[in-house]
Amino acid sequence: MGKNEEKPATKIFAVRTTTGQERNVAKLVTAKIEMKKIPVRAILVPETLRGYLFIEADGPHFVEEAITGIKHVRSRVPGLVSFSEVETYIIRKPIIEELSENDIVEVIGGPFKGMRAKITRIDMTKEDVTLELLEATFTLPITVHSDYVKLVEKTKSEGGEI
């Protein structure tokens, strides 16, 4: 390859799996890739897309070699997947956009980690949420950054109950 020649563009292939087994398949494929030294660059398991994973490699034959004989692999989807299609699963949408008042969340960081709480107020500019801990003996409003909460349950009715 000459100095001015560029490397070929990224080639991404989709692999169908048994729904719910995406992570297990990725682990098994990773182990096989490392063992047989198959030139695969990356494996992506999107949380929002069930039953699929994406594998980046130079050609379909490398993907076939990596997935052959792996349990829960259904098939390789024919053709290439464009990066723009995969990009939607890589770029994370801020959690605050999915939250609304009265939603039940779990605190995933800080001193209240593992506790469930109800959102009482959302500050979009600071990306903070004010919570009321459900497991506390008395109601104490706490304010945490939205990255420290995980949505557990959406509000049942929009503005119906308080």
Contacts in CASP RR format, 6 or more apart in sequence:
PFRMAT RR
TARGET T0000
AUTHOR 0000-0000-0000
METHOD contacts of the structure
MODEL  1
MGKNEEKPATKIFAVRTTTGQERNVAKLVTAKIEMKKIPVRAILVPETLR
GYLFIEADGPHFVEEAITGIKHVRSRVPGLVSFSEVETYIIRKPIIEELS
ENDIVEVIGGPFKGMRAKITRIDMTKEDVTLELLEATFTLPITVHSDYVK
LVEKTKSEGGEI
8 58 0 8 1.000
10 41 0 8 1.000
10 56 0 8 1.000
10 83 0 8 1.000
11 56 0 8 1.000
11 57 0 8 1.000
11 58 0 8 1.000
11 59 0 8 1.000
11 80 0 8 1.000
12 54 0 8 1.000
12 55 0 8 1.000
12 56 0 8 1.000
12 80 0 8 1.000
12 81 0 8 1.000
12 82 0 8 1.000
12 83 0 8 1.000
12 86 0 8 1.000
13 54 0 8 1.000
13 55 0 8 1.000
13 56 0 8 1.000
13 57 0 8 1.000
13 59 0 8 1.000
13 60 0 8 1.000
13 63 0 8 1.000
13 76 0 8 1.000
13 77 0 8 1.000
13 79 0 8 1.000
13 80 0 8 1.000
13 81 0 8 1.000
14 52 0 8 1.000
14 53 0 8 1.000
14 54 0 8 1.000
14 76 0 8 1.000
14 77 0 8 1.000
14 81 0 8 1.000
15 25 0 8 1.000
15 52 0 8 1.000
15 53 0 8 1.000
15 54 0 8 1.000
15 55 0 8 1.000
15 63 0 8 1.000
15 67 0 8 1.000
15 73 0 8 1.000
15 74 0 8 1.000
15 75 0 8 1.000
15 76 0 8 1.000
15 77 0 8 1.000
16 51 0 8 1.000
16 52 0 8 1.000
16 73 0 8 1.000
16 74 0 8 1.000
16 75 0 8 1.000
16 76 0 8 1.000
16 77 0 8 1.000
17 25 0 8 1.000
17 51 0 8 1.000
17 52 0 8 1.000
17 53 0 8 1.000
17 72 0 8 1.000
17 73 0 8 1.000
17 74 0 8 1.000
18 25 0 8 1.000
18 51 0 8 1.000
18 72 0 8 1.000
18 74 0 8 1.000
19 50 0 8 1.000
19 51 0 8 1.000
20 50 0 8 1.000
20 51 0 8 1.000
21 51 0 8 1.000
21 72 0 8 1.000
22 45 0 8 1.000
22 50 0 8 1.000
22 51 0 8 1.000
22 52 0 8 1.000
22 53 0 8 1.000
23 45 0 8 1.000
24 71 0 8 1.000
24 72 0 8 1.000
25 53 0 8 1.000
25 67 0 8 1.000
25 70 0 8 1.000
25 71 0 8 1.000
25 72 0 8 1.000
25 73 0 8 1.000
26 43 0 8 1.000
26 45 0 8 1.000
26 53 0 8 1.000
28 70 0 8 1.000
28 71 0 8 1.000
29 40 0 8 1.000
29 43 0 8 1.000
29 55 0 8 1.000
29 66 0 8 1.000
29 67 0 8 1.000
29 70 0 8 1.000
29 73 0 8 1.000
30 43 0 8 1.000
32 38 0 8 1.000
32 66 0 8 1.000
32 70 0 8 1.000
33 40 0 8 1.000
33 66 0 8 1.000
36 65 0 8 1.000
38 57 0 8 1.000
38 62 0 8 1.000
38 65 0 8 1.000
38 66 0 8 1.000
39 57 0 8 1.000
39 58 0 8 1.000
39 62 0 8 1.000
40 55 0 8 1.000
40 56 0 8 1.000
40 57 0 8 1.000
40 62 0 8 1.000
40 63 0 8 1.000
40 66 0 8 1.000
41 56 0 8 1.000
41 57 0 8 1.000
42 55 0 8 1.000
42 56 0 8 1.000
43 53 0 8 1.000
43 54 0 8 1.000
43 55 0 8 1.000
43 56 0 8 1.000
44 53 0 8 1.000
44 54 0 8 1.000
44 55 0 8 1.000
44 56 0 8 1.000
44 86 0 8 1.000
44 89 0 8 1.000
44 90 0 8 1.000
45 53 0 8 1.000
46 52 0 8 1.000
46 53 0 8 1.000
46 54 0 8 1.000
46 89 0 8 1.000
47 89 0 8 1.000
48 89 0 8 1.000
49 89 0 8 1.000
52 77 0 8 1.000
54 81 0 8 1.000
54 86 0 8 1.000
54 89 0 8 1.000
55 63 0 8 1.000
55 66 0 8 1.000
55 67 0 8 1.000
57 63 0 8 1.000
57 66 0 8 1.000
60 76 0 8 1.000
60 79 0 8 1.000
63 76 0 8 1.000
64 76 0 8 1.000
67 73 0 8 1.000
67 76 0 8 1.000
94 127 0 8 1.000
94 146 0 8 1.000
95 146 0 8 1.000
95 147 0 8 1.000
95 149 0 8 1.000
95 150 0 8 1.000
95 151 0 8 1.000
96 122 0 8 1.000
96 124 0 8 1.000
96 127 0 8 1.000
96 129 0 8 1.000
96 146 0 8 1.000
98 151 0 8 1.000
99 105 0 8 1.000
99 119 0 8 1.000
99 122 0 8 1.000
99 129 0 8 1.000
99 146 0 8 1.000
99 149 0 8 1.000
99 151 0 8 1.000
100 119 0 8 1.000
100 122 0 8 1.000
100 154 0 8 1.000
100 155 0 8 1.000
101 119 0 8 1.000
101 120 0 8 1.000
101 121 0 8 1.000
101 122 0 8 1.000
101 155 0 8 1.000
102 118 0 8 1.000
102 119 0 8 1.000
102 120 0 8 1.000
102 155 0 8 1.000
102 159 0 8 1.000
102 161 0 8 1.000
102 162 0 8 1.000
103 118 0 8 1.000
103 119 0 8 1.000
103 151 0 8 1.000
103 152 0 8 1.000
103 153 0 8 1.000
103 154 0 8 1.000
103 155 0 8 1.000
104 116 0 8 1.000
104 117 0 8 1.000
104 118 0 8 1.000
104 134 0 8 1.000
104 151 0 8 1.000
104 152 0 8 1.000
104 153 0 8 1.000
105 116 0 8 1.000
105 117 0 8 1.000
105 118 0 8 1.000
105 119 0 8 1.000
105 129 0 8 1.000
105 131 0 8 1.000
105 149 0 8 1.000
105 150 0 8 1.000
105 151 0 8 1.000
105 152 0 8 1.000
106 114 0 8 1.000
106 115 0 8 1.000
106 116 0 8 1.000
106 117 0 8 1.000
106 149 0 8 1.000
106 150 0 8 1.000
106 152 0 8 1.000
107 113 0 8 1.000
107 114 0 8 1.000
107 115 0 8 1.000
107 116 0 8 1.000
107 117 0 8 1.000
107 131 0 8 1.000
107 144 0 8 1.000
107 148 0 8 1.000
107 149 0 8 1.000
108 114 0 8 1.000
108 148 0 8 1.000
108 149 0 8 1.000
108 150 0 8 1.000
109 148 0 8 1.000
110 144 0 8 1.000
110 148 0 8 1.000
112 133 0 8 1.000
112 142 0 8 1.000
112 144 0 8 1.000
115 133 0 8 1.000
115 134 0 8 1.000
115 135 0 8 1.000
115 136 0 8 1.000
116 133 0 8 1.000
116 134 0 8 1.000
116 135 0 8 1.000
116 152 0 8 1.000
117 131 0 8 1.000
117 132 0 8 1.000
117 133 0 8 1.000
117 134 0 8 1.000
117 142 0 8 1.000
117 149 0 8 1.000
118 131 0 8 1.000
118 132 0 8 1.000
118 134 0 8 1.000
119 129 0 8 1.000
119 130 0 8 1.000
119 131 0 8 1.000
119 149 0 8 1.000
120 130 0 8 1.000
120 131 0 8 1.000
120 132 0 8 1.000
120 141 0 8 1.000
121 129 0 8 1.000
121 130 0 8 1.000
122 128 0 8 1.000
122 129 0 8 1.000
122 130 0 8 1.000
122 146 0 8 1.000
123 129 0 8 1.000
123 130 0 8 1.000
123 143 0 8 1.000
127 145 0 8 1.000
127 146 0 8 1.000
127 147 0 8 1.000
128 143 0 8 1.000
128 144 0 8 1.000
128 145 0 8 1.000
128 146 0 8 1.000
129 143 0 8 1.000
129 144 0 8 1.000
129 145 0 8 1.000
129 146 0 8 1.000
129 149 0 8 1.000
130 141 0 8 1.000
130 142 0 8 1.000
130 143 0 8 1.000
131 141 0 8 1.000
131 142 0 8 1.000
131 143 0 8 1.000
131 144 0 8 1.000
131 149 0 8 1.000
132 139 0 8 1.000
132 140 0 8 1.000
132 141 0 8 1.000
133 139 0 8 1.000
133 140 0 8 1.000
133 142 0 8 1.000
END
